Structures are given as structure tokens and as C-alpha cells.
Amino acid sequence: MVIRHNMFAMNAERQLGIVSNSKADSMEKLSSGYRINRAADDAAGLSISEKMRRQIRGLKQGVKNTQEGVSVCQVADGALTEVSDMIQRISELSIKAANETNTADDRDYIQQEVRQLITEIDRIAETTTFNEIKLFDGLESFGGGTINMSKPSTDGKFFQLFGNSISKTGYMHEELRNTMVDGSTSALDTDPAANPYVSVHINMGALNKLEDLVNSTFFVNCCTDCCPTTVVFTDTAGVTAGPGKIEIGMKKADGSYYTNAEEFTKYIVDSMKAFDSTSGNSMDHTSHVEFAYKGSMLYLYDIDNHGWDQSDKEAAYFCDSKEIFGSFEDAGKKIWIHTGCEPGEGIWLEIGNMSTQGLGIKELNVSSVNGAGSAIDSARDALRKVMKTRSRIGAQQNRLEHTIANEENIVENLSAAESRIRDTDIATEMVRFSNINILEQAATSMLSQANQQSNYILQLLQ
């Protein structure tokens, strides 16, 4: 027996400390409700839980976004309900005016009401908004053929890779002259007094690895809207071109990827020129859209260098895909509703173009029997267009509501999974806490007993 070191007490005190720490940990879990309060509690579980939390919170916001999309559809449909009623009234008045029992004055009175209804339809098209966003600001004119449905998208992989090192406007509007390039697929006018070519630029030197372009795509069209072309970067060697599509291989003949941007731009232009020379037709690849380069800068330009006005320049699209083109029924406002928690997870709401010019009723005149007969046909066609738009908006609203239901279900199940990882099982933890309490009381008692050992030594010294 020794008095310098009380080993019994030291051991009991150490065990009491361990139990006390366990009790503090258990109390923290019971009071916070979380099994994981810090990374040390469960490093892997915390990482998984945080990823789930990001997804859950993202989906909850996506549900709110989608609910706003439903509201957009409801506002648009409400406006179109009134437009539909007014077109029905125009049709009714046209039929009335077609009856030869009416005098010229009678038809003038009818025409006044028709004109007011047309004016009101245009006012609705111009002023219907959601959160200060106009819903029906589609094209005011339509001359047949294909027209742009919306401003071109530049959000795809190709445009994301280059960021600010690429024309992001979607339009060909930058000036290009022959003195600015080292080579081009067509002969550029050398007259300094001539109008400049309109172009867009791509700085290939901005990429760390050119091979990242594999499977990326962009779409280009000339100012006369006659040669829409999709350009695809492939994991092959060589350039192939045909109607509506160009495939640019990212590999050299030896199978290695291009790594030098200046070499790559020259390869593209030279390959296109070689293709034209072998085919004997310089218009084979993109018709009016041509390629040029200066160092690492690749240019796409319109072969015609006359003085384009702004509307012409805006016909020359440089964007993600040719899906921006369509018929009148598809023209008008498109609103992106981001429904998910990852990039690109969402739905385009296609609202439509409800101007009377686009509906074909802007110039209706029922002042004569023949005019009234034509107005009947025009009103019928206009009503068909409005009903098609309303049907599309209704279908989109139903789709959004299904999206909400699906995402709420995902949130519920993800929350349950995250709870199993992160939350404290109170029943299990209370059993542990009770056990720790008993151990703490036992350790305290044993420490007290150990401290009595010195008294026994004193008895020997008496």
C-alpha cells in the first residue's frame, strides 16, 4: 500500500471522466434532436446528409418556382378567355354585317364595334403582365414561313464553356473586314469603303482543353434566314458538311486531340475550304454563313456585306439550337420555369403571340357584304389560333401541377432518408442515457471508496 499515488482513485476518476463525456454527448443529442451535431459525430453521415439537404431545399424552392409558373398560366389563360369572347363577338358581328338587310350606315355602326374590339385585343396583348413581365409580347408581324419563337438561347454547354469569350447576344452584329482575318472560307471584299460583314466571334484560346468541346453544339443562321445550320463537335478526325449540319472532328489524323487553338481555327477554315473545292460548290456547307480566323479567334460571318439594318441582323441567329424556329402558333413569349435543383431542370412555358396582326384580324372591315364574308373566315381562324394557345397553356399548367406533386413526394422521401441519418432516435438514446447515469453513479461511488484507501494506511501508522 502506498500514499504517494492513489491508483484506485486515479482509475475511478478516469472512468468517471469517460462516463461524464458520454453523458454530455448523450444530453446534447437529446436536447438538440440531432444524432450528428458536428462532423466528428459521423463524418460520412454528415456529408451524405448535407447533400440531401441541398437537394431538399432546392426542390422546395423548385416547387415554389413551379407554383409561380402555374400562376403565369392562370393569368395568361384569364386574358385569353376575354380575347376568345371578343373574337366570338367579332364573328357574330361579321355574320350580322353579311346580311343584306343592313344599310351602309348599319354596317358602319357594326364596324365601329369591331374596331373597338380589335383595339382592346391588342391592348390586352400589350399590357397583360406577370410580375411586370409581359406575357404576350410576341412578334407584331407575321409574313408566313418560319419566324423566331423567342430570343435565342445561349445557355447550352458550348456557350457555358466560353463564357465572355464568345458572342453572347445571339445575333450577328459585330463588324468584320478582310484586314481583320488571316483566312476565310470565302473571298472577302477588299474595298475599304464597302460595308463591313456582320459576324460573331469565338475565342478558341479561352479553353484550357479543346477536347472539352466534344458533344457540344451551336446553331447559326444567316441574315436572310435561309440557311439554318447546326454545328456539332465530335470525337473524330476531319470535318464533314452537308445540308443543315456541319460536324467538326476534334482529333488529328494520328488520333490525338487538337491542343493549340490557333492550329485548330486554321484547321476548321482550311477544312471547309477544301470541302468546297472538292465539291465544286462554295455554298455547300452553310450557304450564306462562312468561317474565318485570326490567330485563335474563329469568326462566323454573313457572306453578303451590304448595309444590314437591325432587324436583318437579328435574323442571323447564333445560339443553342434551331428549335427557336416554328410556325405562328408557336411564336411569342417563352418563360423558363426552373422546377428542379440542378441546372437545366425545368420547363419552357410557351405563352404565344396574341396581337391582332398575328391573329389576322387587325384589318377587318365589315363595311361591305364581301368584307363581312372575309371577316367571318378571319374570325374563325383567329379563334382557332387562340384556342390552340389556350389548350397549350392549359396542358402546360397541368404538367406543372404534376411536377409539383412529384417534387413534393421526392422532398418527403428525401426528408425521411435524411432524418434517419441525422436525427436522434430518442427511445434508443434515452436507454443509453439511463445506462450512462447508472455508470456515472457507480463511478462516483467507486471514486469515493478509492479516496478512503488512505485512511486504511493511517491505521497501520497508529
DOKELUM-436281 format. One record per residue (C-alpha): residue in one letter; x, y, z. Coordinates in nm, 4 decimals, always signed. Layout:
<nodes>
  residu         u         v         w
       A         X         Y         Z
...
</nodes>
This chain:
<nodes>
  residu         u         v         w
       M   +0.0000   +0.0000   +0.0000
       V   +0.1294   +0.3465   -0.0953
       I   +0.0320   +0.7019   -0.0107
       R   +0.2190   +0.8887   -0.2852
       H   -0.0088   +0.7600   -0.5645
       N   -0.3714   +0.6647   -0.5093
       M   -0.4048   +0.4384   -0.8149
       F   -0.7556   +0.3262   -0.7210
       A   -0.8765   +0.6872   -0.7180
       M   -0.6940   +0.7729   -1.0402
       N   -0.8562   +0.4848   -1.2236
       A   -1.2003   +0.5624   -1.0852
       E   -1.1581   +0.9316   -1.1759
       R   -1.0557   +0.8428   -1.5315
       Q   -1.3564   +0.6175   -1.5768
       L   -1.5829   +0.8864   -1.4292
       G   -1.4455   +1.1350   -1.6847
       I   -1.5219   +0.8969   -1.9712
       V   -1.8754   +0.8436   -1.8454
       S   -1.9265   +1.2181   -1.7927
       N   -1.8180   +1.2908   -2.1521
       S   -2.0551   +1.0235   -2.2789
       K   -2.3337   +1.1752   -2.0707
       A   -2.2651   +1.5227   -2.2108
       D   -2.2716   +1.3790   -2.5641
       S   -2.5977   +1.1966   -2.4972
       M   -2.7580   +1.5065   -2.3410
       E   -2.6531   +1.7123   -2.6448
       K   -2.8212   +1.4647   -2.8802
       L   -3.1364   +1.4541   -2.6687
       S   -3.1604   +1.8316   -2.6321
       S   -3.0833   +1.9154   -2.9975
       G   -3.2723   +1.6258   -3.1509
       Y   -2.9778   +1.5593   -3.3824
       R   -2.7606   +1.2479   -3.3794
       I   -2.4952   +1.4426   -3.5750
       N   -2.4146   +1.7781   -3.4166
       R   -2.0616   +1.8103   -3.5540
       A   -1.8555   +1.6386   -3.8215
       A   -1.6782   +1.4250   -3.5592
       D   -2.0087   +1.2581   -3.4676
       D   -2.0332   +1.0907   -3.8099
       A   -1.8161   +1.2372   -4.0852
       A   -1.9558   +1.0226   -4.3679
       G   -2.3137   +1.0596   -4.2479
       L   -2.2779   +1.4382   -4.2274
       S   -2.1540   +1.4539   -4.5880
       I   -2.4446   +1.2429   -4.7156
       S   -2.6925   +1.4406   -4.5058
       E   -2.5699   +1.7780   -4.6353
       K   -2.6061   +1.6601   -4.9967
       M   -2.9601   +1.5523   -4.9209
       R   -3.0343   +1.8840   -4.7522
       R   -2.9145   +2.0718   -5.0601
       Q   -3.1443   +1.8649   -5.2785
       I   -3.4382   +1.9026   -5.0391
       R   -3.4049   +2.2798   -5.0112
       G   -3.3509   +2.3098   -5.3864
       L   -3.6625   +2.1058   -5.4607
       K   -3.8678   +2.3101   -5.2134
       Q   -3.7667   +2.6253   -5.3988
       G   -3.8351   +2.4456   -5.7254
       V   -4.1903   +2.3766   -5.6040
       K   -4.2335   +2.7474   -5.5308
       N   -4.0978   +2.8324   -5.8761
       T   -4.3382   +2.5848   -6.0332
       Q   -4.6299   +2.7321   -5.8404
       E   -4.5401   +3.0684   -5.9872
       G   -4.5416   +2.9038   -6.3297
       V   -4.8953   +2.7814   -6.2604
       S   -4.9897   +3.1379   -6.1733
       V   -4.8414   +3.2593   -6.5027
       C   -5.0577   +3.0082   -6.6889
       Q   -5.3653   +3.1198   -6.4966
       V   -5.3011   +3.4876   -6.5759
       A   -5.2436   +3.4105   -6.9441
       D   -5.5498   +3.1894   -6.9679
       G   -5.7630   +3.4530   -6.7968
       A   -5.6557   +3.7129   -7.0519
       L   -5.7163   +3.4725   -7.3399
       T   -6.0648   +3.3998   -7.2079
       E   -6.1523   +3.7639   -7.2729
       V   -5.9779   +3.7576   -7.6117
       S   -6.1788   +3.4482   -7.7036
       D   -6.5054   +3.6178   -7.6016
       M   -6.4187   +3.9251   -7.8096
       I   -6.3353   +3.7161   -8.1164
       Q   -6.6659   +3.5357   -8.0733
       R   -6.8356   +3.8758   -8.0705
       I   -6.6398   +3.9827   -8.3824
       S   -6.7574   +3.6644   -8.5563
       E   -7.1146   +3.7365   -8.4507
       L   -7.0946   +4.0960   -8.5778
       S   -6.9371   +3.9802   -8.9066
       I   -7.2249   +3.7410   -8.9653
       K   -7.4683   +4.0191   -8.8853
       A   -7.2944   +4.2573   -9.1287
       A   -7.3046   +3.9933   -9.4057
       N   -7.6838   +4.0129   -9.4093
       E   -7.8050   +4.2363   -9.6943
       T   -8.0951   +4.3659   -9.4881
       N   -7.8457   +4.6094   -9.3298
       T   -7.7892   +4.9542   -9.4708
       A   -7.4436   +5.1080   -9.5198
       D   -7.4957   +5.3086   -9.2025
       D   -7.5821   +4.9920   -9.0136
       R   -7.2560   +4.8306   -9.1240
       D   -7.0624   +5.1424   -9.0222
       Y   -7.2055   +5.1090   -8.6720
       I   -7.1087   +4.7417   -8.6685
       Q   -6.7593   +4.8315   -8.7929
       Q   -6.7151   +5.0763   -8.5046
       E   -6.7736   +4.7991   -8.2530
       V   -6.5440   +4.5595   -8.4427
       R   -6.2681   +4.8229   -8.4432
       Q   -6.3028   +4.8798   -8.0692
       L   -6.2838   +4.5052   -8.0034
       I   -5.9696   +4.4769   -8.2175
       T   -5.8139   +4.7665   -8.0267
       E   -5.8959   +4.6024   -7.6944
       I   -5.7437   +4.2683   -7.8025
       D   -5.4191   +4.4496   -7.8875
       R   -5.4299   +4.6323   -7.5546
       I   -5.4640   +4.3032   -7.3691
       A   -5.1765   +4.1560   -7.5710
       E   -4.9561   +4.4538   -7.4888
       T   -5.0423   +4.5020   -7.1210
       T   -5.1026   +4.1547   -6.9746
       T   -4.8132   +4.1046   -6.7329
       F   -4.6959   +3.8816   -6.4511
       N   -4.4534   +4.0427   -6.2063
       E   -4.4009   +4.3201   -6.4642
       I   -4.3123   +4.0618   -6.7323
       K   -4.5226   +4.0976   -7.0460
       L   -4.6751   +3.7647   -7.1402
       F   -4.7933   +3.8299   -7.4960
       D   -4.5098   +4.0371   -7.6444
       G   -4.4572   +3.8079   -7.9431
       L   -4.3861   +3.9358   -8.2920
       E   -4.6222   +4.2083   -8.4111
       S   -4.5979   +4.0999   -8.7722
       F   -4.6027   +3.7692   -8.9493
       G   -4.5373   +3.7229   -9.3156
       G   -4.5636   +3.3457   -9.3381
       G   -4.2941   +3.0821   -9.3419
       T   -4.0917   +3.0412   -9.0256
       I   -4.0321   +3.3038   -8.7597
       N   -3.8458   +3.3151   -8.4326
       M   -4.0393   +3.1916   -8.1317
       S   -3.8288   +3.3835   -7.8819
       K   -3.4913   +3.5411   -7.8285
       P   -3.2314   +3.2730   -7.8959
       S   -3.0960   +3.0753   -7.6030
       T   -2.7228   +3.0855   -7.5289
       D   -2.7305   +2.8753   -7.2114
       G   -2.6057   +2.5431   -7.3522
       K   -2.2760   +2.3640   -7.2976
       F   -2.0973   +2.5353   -7.5887
       F   -2.1761   +2.8853   -7.4609
       Q   -2.1046   +2.7918   -7.0998
       L   -1.7573   +2.6696   -7.1928
       F   -1.6567   +3.0025   -7.3434
       G   -1.8354   +3.2469   -7.1124
       N   -1.7436   +3.6039   -7.2037
       S   -1.5002   +3.4847   -7.4717
       I   -1.7859   +3.4352   -7.7160
       S   -2.0616   +3.6469   -7.8692
       K   -2.3458   +3.6097   -7.6218
       T   -2.6046   +3.8290   -7.7930
       G   -2.7266   +3.5547   -8.0220
       Y   -2.7176   +3.7979   -8.3154
       M   -2.4661   +3.8677   -8.5901
       H   -2.3883   +4.2346   -8.5381
       E   -2.0098   +4.2648   -8.4983
       E   -1.8203   +4.4219   -8.7884
       L   -1.5730   +4.2117   -8.9848
       R   -1.3359   +4.3237   -9.2647
       N   -1.0787   +4.1361   -9.4680
       T   -0.7937   +4.3100   -9.2848
       M   -0.9075   +4.1558   -8.9567
       V   -0.8543   +3.7899   -9.0520
       D   -0.5762   +3.5535   -9.1610
       G   -0.8022   +3.3329   -9.3681
       S   -1.1676   +3.2771   -9.4600
       T   -1.3866   +3.0297   -9.6478
       S   -1.4983   +3.2959   -9.8965
       A   -1.3230   +3.5884  -10.0635
       L   -1.3821   +3.8986   -9.8518
       D   -1.4356   +4.2367  -10.0189
       T   -1.1117   +4.4359  -10.0016
       D   -1.2706   +4.7734  -10.0749
       P   -1.2324   +4.9796   -9.7535
       A   -1.5384   +5.1843   -9.8476
       A   -1.7608   +4.8764   -9.8723
       N   -1.9992   +4.7819   -9.5972
       P   -1.8437   +4.5555   -9.3322
       Y   -1.9593   +4.1964   -9.2972
       V   -2.1670   +4.1147   -8.9909
       S   -2.0224   +3.8433   -8.7698
       V   -1.9956   +3.6717   -8.4332
       H   -1.6736   +3.5580   -8.2669
       I   -1.5471   +3.2561   -8.0719
       N   -1.2114   +3.2788   -7.8910
       M   -1.0906   +2.9192   -7.9004
       G   -0.7877   +3.0180   -7.6925
       A   -1.0152   +3.0660   -7.3899
       L   -1.0463   +2.6881   -7.3366
       N   -0.7980   +2.5022   -7.1182
       K   -0.8655   +2.1830   -7.3165
       L   -1.0096   +2.1968   -7.6671
       E   -1.1337   +1.8385   -7.6298
       D   -1.3971   +1.9694   -7.3860
       L   -1.5866   +2.0769   -7.6984
       V   -1.6710   +1.7149   -7.7812
       N   -2.0523   +1.6692   -7.7979
       S   -2.1178   +2.0431   -7.7731
       T   -2.3366   +2.2141   -8.0336
       F   -2.4311   +2.5550   -8.1614
       F   -2.6765   +2.6774   -8.4222
       V   -2.6177   +2.9532   -8.6757
       N   -2.8325   +3.1217   -8.9401
       C   -2.7631   +3.4000   -9.1890
       C   -2.9235   +3.7436   -9.2057
       T   -3.1633   +3.6343   -9.4795
       D   -3.2893   +3.3443   -9.2643
       C   -3.2332   +3.0937   -9.5441
       C   -2.9565   +2.8607   -9.4270
       P   -3.0108   +2.7342   -9.0718
       T   -2.7159   +2.5136   -8.9787
       T   -2.6278   +2.3053   -8.6738
       V   -2.2561   +2.2762   -8.5908
       V   -2.1520   +1.9725   -8.3844
       F   -1.8082   +1.8991   -8.2353
       T   -1.7334   +1.5261   -8.2499
       D   -1.4796   +1.2816   -8.1076
       T   -1.3474   +1.2044   -8.4562
       A   -1.0996   +1.3413   -8.7111
       G   -1.1848   +1.5679   -9.0026
       V   -1.4715   +1.7980   -9.0965
       T   -1.7843   +1.6852   -9.2771
       A   -2.0580   +1.9140   -9.4044
       G   -2.3960   +1.8709   -9.5609
       P   -2.7382   +2.0339   -9.5786
       G   -2.8170   +2.1882   -9.2423
       K   -2.5288   +2.0313   -9.0482
       I   -2.1529   +2.0585   -9.0023
       E   -1.9546   +1.8082   -8.7942
       I   -1.6116   +1.9247   -8.6765
       G   -1.3825   +1.6479   -8.5530
       M   -1.1658   +1.7324   -8.2506
       K   -0.8909   +1.4819   -8.3362
       K   -0.5952   +1.4959   -8.5717
       A   -0.5205   +1.2225   -8.8224
       D   -0.2962   +1.0452   -8.5663
       G   -0.5842   +1.0214   -8.3193
       S   -0.4591   +1.2877   -8.0756
       Y   -0.6731   +1.5880   -7.9833
       Y   -0.6003   +1.9381   -8.1018
       T   -0.4344   +2.1306   -7.8195
       N   -0.3283   +2.4513   -7.9965
       A   -0.6175   +2.6935   -8.0507
       E   -0.4545   +2.8751   -8.3450
       E   -0.3867   +2.5453   -8.5194
       F   -0.7465   +2.4410   -8.4533
       T   -0.9091   +2.7540   -8.6029
       K   -0.6904   +2.7251   -8.9138
       Y   -0.7832   +2.3571   -8.9424
       I   -1.1553   +2.4410   -8.9376
       V   -1.1334   +2.7099   -9.2058
       D   -0.8930   +2.5133   -9.4279
       S   -1.1097   +2.2022   -9.3992
       M   -1.4200   +2.3944   -9.5020
       K   -1.2369   +2.5461   -9.7995
       A   -1.1077   +2.2042   -9.9048
       F   -1.4573   +2.0616   -9.8804
       D   -1.5891   +2.3372  -10.1092
       S   -1.3107   +2.2906  -10.3624
       T   -1.3650   +1.9162  -10.3909
       S   -1.7410   +1.9549  -10.4193
       G   -1.7119   +2.2381  -10.6661
       N   -1.9679   +2.4460  -10.4775
       S   -1.8644   +2.7148  -10.2311
       M   -2.2170   +2.7211  -10.0903
       D   -2.2321   +2.3541   -9.9920
       H   -2.1669   +2.3842   -9.6206
       T   -2.3676   +2.6754   -9.4795
       S   -2.4813   +2.8724   -9.7840
       H   -2.4527   +3.2336   -9.6676
       V   -2.2753   +3.1636   -9.3377
       E   -1.8980   +3.1442   -9.3708
       F   -1.5971   +3.0886   -9.1421
       A   -1.2825   +3.2973   -9.0870
       Y   -0.9971   +3.3005   -8.8350
       K   -0.7375   +3.5313   -8.6851
       G   -0.4990   +3.3506   -8.4532
       S   -0.7172   +3.1665   -8.2008
       M   -1.0280   +3.3706   -8.2904
       L   -1.2881   +3.1970   -8.5063
       Y   -1.5444   +3.4164   -8.6848
       L   -1.8805   +3.3229   -8.8347
       Y   -1.9985   +3.5837   -9.0812
       D   -2.2649   +3.6531   -9.3409
       I   -2.1272   +3.6336   -9.6934
       D   -2.3302   +3.9376   -9.8058
       N   -2.1742   +4.2635   -9.6882
       H   -2.4427   +4.5152   -9.7691
       G   -2.5804   +4.7553   -9.5076
       W   -2.7896   +4.5322   -9.2856
       D   -3.0432   +4.7059   -9.0622
       Q   -3.1040   +4.5904   -8.7066
       S   -3.3985   +4.3640   -8.7917
       D   -3.1885   +4.1894   -9.0579
       K   -2.9012   +4.1396   -8.8165
       E   -3.1421   +3.9898   -8.5631
       A   -3.2466   +3.7300   -8.8198
       A   -2.8923   +3.5903   -8.8076
       Y   -2.9021   +3.3679   -8.5033
       F   -2.6055   +3.2268   -8.3164
       C   -2.7442   +3.0146   -8.0362
       D   -2.8014   +2.6683   -7.8911
       S   -3.0351   +2.5016   -8.1375
       K   -3.2669   +2.5546   -8.4311
       E   -3.5703   +2.4831   -8.2108
       I   -3.6267   +2.8584   -8.1798
       F   -3.7917   +2.8462   -8.5225
       G   -4.1525   +2.7487   -8.5760
       S   -4.4944   +2.8453   -8.7054
       F   -4.7046   +3.1354   -8.5855
       E   -4.8923   +2.9170   -8.3383
       D   -4.5587   +2.8553   -8.1632
       A   -4.4456   +3.2182   -8.1773
       G   -4.4380   +3.4543   -7.8836
       K   -4.3151   +3.4641   -7.5287
       K   -4.1299   +3.1724   -7.3726
       I   -4.0688   +3.1725   -6.9973
       W   -3.8264   +2.9327   -6.8292
       I   -3.9612   +2.7754   -6.5095
       H   -3.6755   +2.6191   -6.3113
       T   -3.8527   +2.3331   -6.1384
       G   -3.5624   +2.1238   -6.0079
       C   -3.2468   +2.1588   -5.8015
       E   -2.9948   +2.1049   -6.0822
       P   -2.9020   +2.3145   -6.3883
       G   -3.1352   +2.2628   -6.6815
       E   -3.4135   +2.1009   -6.4765
       G   -3.7206   +2.2925   -6.5786
       I   -3.9927   +2.3602   -6.8311
       W   -4.0318   +2.6243   -7.1003
       L   -4.3731   +2.7876   -7.0826
       E   -4.4807   +2.8817   -7.4339
       I   -4.7368   +3.1584   -7.3959
       G   -4.7974   +3.2708   -7.7533
       N   -4.8450   +3.5817   -7.9650
       M   -5.1881   +3.7349   -7.9321
       S   -5.1538   +4.0538   -8.1367
       T   -5.4358   +4.1102   -8.3856
       Q   -5.1735   +4.1358   -8.6590
       G   -5.0584   +3.7851   -8.5799
       L   -5.4150   +3.6604   -8.5400
       G   -5.5008   +3.8009   -8.8831
       I   -5.7845   +4.0272   -8.7727
       K   -5.6133   +4.3663   -8.7436
       E   -5.7518   +4.4998   -9.0721
       L   -6.1038   +4.3521   -9.0560
       N   -6.3612   +4.5641   -9.2327
       V   -6.7289   +4.4670   -9.2351
       S   -6.8478   +4.7787   -9.4172
       S   -6.9449   +4.5649   -9.7167
       V   -7.1019   +4.2234   -9.7664
       N   -6.7813   +4.0840   -9.9171
       G   -6.5744   +4.2329   -9.6362
       A   -6.8081   +4.0798   -9.3806
       G   -6.7723   +3.7391   -9.5507
       S   -6.3932   +3.7615   -9.5300
       A   -6.4188   +3.8729   -9.1671
       I   -6.6174   +3.5596   -9.0835
       D   -6.3341   +3.3424   -9.2144
       S   -6.0676   +3.5537   -9.0401
       A   -6.2531   +3.5424   -8.7074
       R   -6.2844   +3.1635   -8.7349
       D   -5.9098   +3.1259   -8.7996
       A   -5.8246   +3.3687   -8.5194
       L   -6.0424   +3.1760   -8.2764
       R   -5.8685   +2.8532   -8.3790
       K   -5.5287   +3.0088   -8.3017
       V   -5.6469   +3.1386   -7.9648
       M   -5.7972   +2.8008   -7.8735
       K   -5.4735   +2.6266   -7.9713
       T   -5.2790   +2.8635   -7.7468
       R   -5.5242   +2.8204   -7.4589
       S   -5.5072   +2.4439   -7.4998
       R   -5.1273   +2.4542   -7.4867
       I   -5.1291   +2.6796   -7.1795
       G   -5.3798   +2.4513   -7.0058
       A   -5.1698   +2.1454   -7.0845
       Q   -4.8610   +2.3206   -6.9523
       Q   -5.0456   +2.4140   -6.6332
       N   -5.1462   +2.0500   -6.5814
       R   -4.7858   +1.9461   -6.6412
       L   -4.6635   +2.1959   -6.3822
       E   -4.9159   +2.0711   -6.1278
       H   -4.7951   +1.7134   -6.1813
       T   -4.4385   +1.8396   -6.1405
       I   -4.5322   +1.9966   -5.8063
       A   -4.6916   +1.6731   -5.6846
       N   -4.3892   +1.4681   -5.7905
       E   -4.1348   +1.7020   -5.6299
       E   -4.3313   +1.7239   -5.3048
       N   -4.3258   +1.3419   -5.2940
       I   -3.9485   +1.3433   -5.3550
       V   -3.8984   +1.6033   -5.0803
       E   -4.0994   +1.3917   -4.8363
       N   -3.8998   +1.0757   -4.9053
       L   -3.5650   +1.2547   -4.9073
       S   -3.6529   +1.4192   -4.5761
       A   -3.7295   +1.0773   -4.4295
       A   -3.3947   +0.9444   -4.5519
       E   -3.2093   +1.2486   -4.4202
       S   -3.3863   +1.2137   -4.0855
       R   -3.2677   +0.8555   -4.0481
       I   -2.9095   +0.9730   -4.0928
       R   -2.9183   +1.2972   -3.8965
       D   -3.1875   +1.2808   -3.6289
       T   -3.1609   +1.1264   -3.2837
       D   -3.3622   +0.8123   -3.2103
       I   -3.4975   +0.9404   -2.8780
       A   -3.6021   +0.5981   -2.7429
       T   -3.2622   +0.4432   -2.8131
       E   -3.0761   +0.7463   -2.6824
       M   -3.2809   +0.7526   -2.3601
       V   -3.1854   +0.3898   -2.2927
       R   -2.8206   +0.4875   -2.3445
       F   -2.8612   +0.7953   -2.1254
       S   -3.0128   +0.5916   -1.8414
       N   -2.7270   +0.3424   -1.8649
       I   -2.4735   +0.6256   -1.8549
       N   -2.6467   +0.7716   -1.5455
       I   -2.6117   +0.4409   -1.3655
       L   -2.2453   +0.4153   -1.4663
       E   -2.1847   +0.7708   -1.3510
       Q   -2.3348   +0.7000   -1.0104
       A   -2.1272   +0.3805   -0.9828
       A   -1.8077   +0.5612   -1.0852
       T   -1.8758   +0.8372   -0.8341
       S   -1.9289   +0.5791   -0.5604
       M   -1.6099   +0.3941   -0.6527
       L   -1.4116   +0.7207   -0.6541
       S   -1.5379   +0.7865   -0.3035
       Q   -1.4339   +0.4370   -0.1962
       A   -1.0910   +0.4815   -0.3554
       N   -1.0366   +0.8042   -0.1632
       Q   -1.0900   +0.6050   +0.1605
       Q   -0.7844   +0.3863   +0.0896
       S   -0.5523   +0.6424   +0.2551
       N   -0.7472   +0.6075   +0.5786
       Y   -0.6592   +0.2396   +0.5871
       I   -0.2880   +0.3255   +0.5637
       L   -0.3241   +0.5639   +0.8612
       Q   -0.4435   +0.2717   +1.0697
       L   -0.1128   +0.0970   +1.0041
       L   +0.0803   +0.4039   +1.1207
       Q   -0.1008   +0.4213   +1.4567
</nodes>
